[in-house]
Amino acid sequence: MPELPEVETIVRSLRADANIIGKTIINSQVLWQRSLAVPLPDVFQQQIKGQKILAVDRRGKFIVIHLTRQYLLIHLRMSGDIFVETGDASRNNKHDRVILEFSDGSRLAFNDTRKFGRVWLVDDPESVFGKLGLEPLEESLTEQCFFEMLGRSKRQIKPLLLDQTFLSGLGNIYTDESLFIAGIHPSTPAYLIPIDKAADLLKAIRAVLLEGIKRNGASIDWVYRGGDFQNHFKVYQRGGEPCYTCGTTIERTTLGQRSTHFCPRCQPRIA
């Protein structure tokens, strides 16, 4: 599943490379009705027609497209992707689920092989992601604030960081990498993490996310393309291989039903 850096990369591409800002939607196609969370397909097609794209942002793992009167929200989930093209498409478009046609002849296609992705057309985006946690790169998330957030939870730190109501945007890749850099075992109860290690963890999260954005994300999923952060993993998907820091074998376990990678020496358990 694309995480914050991958979604941010797509958002930046929509702003710059595809340059959809200012385009007017003259028609839409809903090819898989369940891709639409709200509204119903006929209402969607009626409401979105004639609206202009004013801006493109990101909130957590959501793509947020600001329209003249409403907001178009897209969550890629497991296999979603966005294509903007002109003329006849040369790619395999049999998995296109929702298409927006623009007045200049180009179009935006939400392509989703596994059909888990969702699209919302809403008046208020908070109606969809009002429960999302703080953005990890927000300045308002101070070290003290983060430490206090951890102190309120007895959950293991890995599942907690994956909880989008705690922090928004983190997934398996960047959580494993952040915990390794901070030297924190993924099964550590959050409330046991001392203030200095909490500060280390917040710094690690931000450093890993920014590095991921710099490298256009990680291209490990068969549907995501373009990034090279996968060439810089320290622990993720390196189970059975030696740790780059100490040489200890990287271990793989399951926490919260999610695959988890860590170095047992660099990330000791807190008693």
SVG drawing of the C-alpha trace seen along z (x, -y; Angstrom):
<svg xmlns="http://www.w3.org/2000/svg" viewBox="-28 -27 57 43">
<polyline fill="none" stroke="black" stroke-width="0.4" points="0.0,0.0 1.4,-3.4 2.4,-5.3 2.9,-9.0 6.0,-9.5 4.4,-7.6 1.2,-9.5 3.1,-12.8 5.1,-11.9 1.9,-11.3 0.4,-14.6 3.5,-16.5 3.3,-14.9 -0.3,-15.9 0.6,-19.5 3.7,-19.7 4.3,-16.9 0.6,-16.3 -0.3,-19.9 -4.0,-19.3 -4.5,-22.6 -7.0,-24.8 -8.5,-22.1 -12.3,-21.9 -14.1,-18.5 -16.6,-18.2 -17.5,-14.5 -16.8,-11.5 -17.1,-7.8 -17.7,-5.4 -16.6,-2.0 -16.7,-0.2 -19.5,-1.6 -18.0,-0.3 -15.0,-2.5 -17.2,-5.4 -17.7,-5.6 -20.0,-8.6 -22.1,-9.8 -24.0,-7.4 -22.6,-7.2 -25.3,-9.3 -25.1,-12.0 -21.3,-12.0 -21.4,-12.5 -23.9,-15.3 -22.2,-17.1 -18.6,-16.9 -19.4,-18.1 -18.2,-21.7 -16.1,-21.9 -12.5,-23.2 -9.5,-21.8 -8.1,-24.5 -5.4,-22.7 -4.1,-19.2 -3.0,-18.3 -2.4,-15.3 -3.9,-14.4 -2.3,-11.2 -2.6,-8.7 -5.4,-10.6 -5.1,-12.5 -7.2,-15.7 -8.3,-17.5 -9.9,-20.9 -12.7,-21.6 -14.7,-24.7 -17.5,-23.7 -16.4,-20.4 -13.5,-18.1 -12.5,-14.9 -10.7,-12.5 -8.9,-9.4 -7.4,-6.6 -5.3,-4.2 -5.4,-1.4 -3.6,1.7 -3.3,1.2 -4.7,-2.1 -2.8,-4.5 -3.5,-7.7 -2.8,-8.4 -3.2,-11.6 -3.0,-11.3 -3.9,-12.8 -5.2,-11.0 -5.4,-7.2 -3.8,-5.5 -1.0,-3.1 -1.0,-1.5 -3.3,1.4 -6.4,-0.5 -8.7,2.4 -8.5,1.7 -9.6,-1.9 -12.4,-2.5 -13.2,-6.2 -12.3,-8.6 -12.5,-12.4 -12.4,-14.0 -11.1,-17.6 -12.0,-20.4 -8.5,-20.3 -9.0,-16.7 -6.9,-15.1 -8.2,-12.8 -7.5,-11.5 -7.9,-7.8 -8.1,-6.2 -6.8,-2.7 -7.2,0.0 -6.5,3.7 -7.6,5.1 -10.6,2.8 -9.9,1.8 -9.3,-1.9 -12.1,-4.4 -13.1,-7.8 -15.3,-10.4 -16.9,-13.6 -17.8,-15.6 -18.6,-19.2 -16.4,-18.9 -13.3,-16.6 -13.5,-16.4 -16.5,-14.2 -14.1,-11.5 -10.9,-12.0 -12.0,-13.9 -10.6,-11.2 -7.1,-11.1 -4.2,-11.8 -1.7,-14.6 0.6,-14.7 4.1,-13.5 5.7,-16.4 3.5,-19.0 5.4,-21.6 2.7,-21.5 3.7,-17.9 6.5,-18.8 8.7,-16.3 6.8,-16.9 3.5,-16.4 4.6,-13.2 6.0,-11.9 2.6,-12.7 0.7,-10.9 2.9,-7.8 2.3,-7.9 -1.4,-7.6 -1.2,-4.2 -0.2,-0.7 -0.3,0.6 2.9,1.9 4.6,-0.9 4.6,0.7 0.8,1.3 0.3,-2.2 2.3,-4.0 0.3,-2.2 -3.0,-3.4 -4.0,-6.3 -6.0,-7.9 -2.7,-8.2 -0.5,-9.5 -1.6,-9.8 0.5,-8.5 2.8,-5.9 2.7,-2.3 4.8,0.8 7.9,-0.4 8.5,-3.7 7.5,-2.4 10.0,0.4 12.7,-1.9 11.9,-4.6 11.9,-2.2 15.3,-0.8 16.9,-4.3 15.5,-5.2 16.7,-1.9 13.3,-0.9 12.0,2.7 8.7,2.8 6.9,4.7 7.7,2.0 4.6,0.7 4.3,-2.9 4.0,-4.3 7.3,-2.7 9.3,-4.8 11.2,-7.5 11.2,-11.1 14.7,-10.9 13.8,-7.9 10.5,-9.4 12.4,-12.4 14.7,-10.1 11.7,-8.3 10.0,-11.5 13.2,-12.6 13.6,-9.2 10.1,-9.2 10.6,-12.6 14.0,-11.8 12.8,-8.6 9.7,-10.2 11.6,-13.1 14.2,-10.7 11.4,-8.7 9.9,-11.8 13.3,-12.8 13.6,-9.4 10.0,-9.4 9.0,-6.7 9.7,-3.0 8.9,-0.9 8.4,2.5 4.7,3.0 3.9,4.4 1.6,1.4 3.8,-1.5 6.4,-3.0 9.2,-5.5 10.8,-5.5 14.1,-4.0 13.9,-4.2 13.7,-0.4 17.5,-0.5 18.1,-2.1 16.1,0.1 17.9,0.8 15.6,3.5 12.3,3.7 12.1,6.9 15.7,7.8 14.7,10.7 17.6,13.2 20.2,10.7 22.9,9.0 22.3,5.7 24.3,3.0 25.2,1.5 26.1,4.5 26.0,7.6 23.3,9.3 20.7,11.2 17.6,9.1 14.5,10.8 11.0,10.9 7.9,11.3 4.2,10.4 2.8,7.7 -0.8,6.6 -1.2,8.9 1.5,7.0 4.9,8.2 7.6,6.6 11.4,6.4 14.0,5.4 17.5,5.9 17.4,7.6 20.7,6.1 20.2,2.5 16.6,2.5 16.6,4.1 13.5,4.7 12.7,2.3 12.3,4.3"/>
</svg>
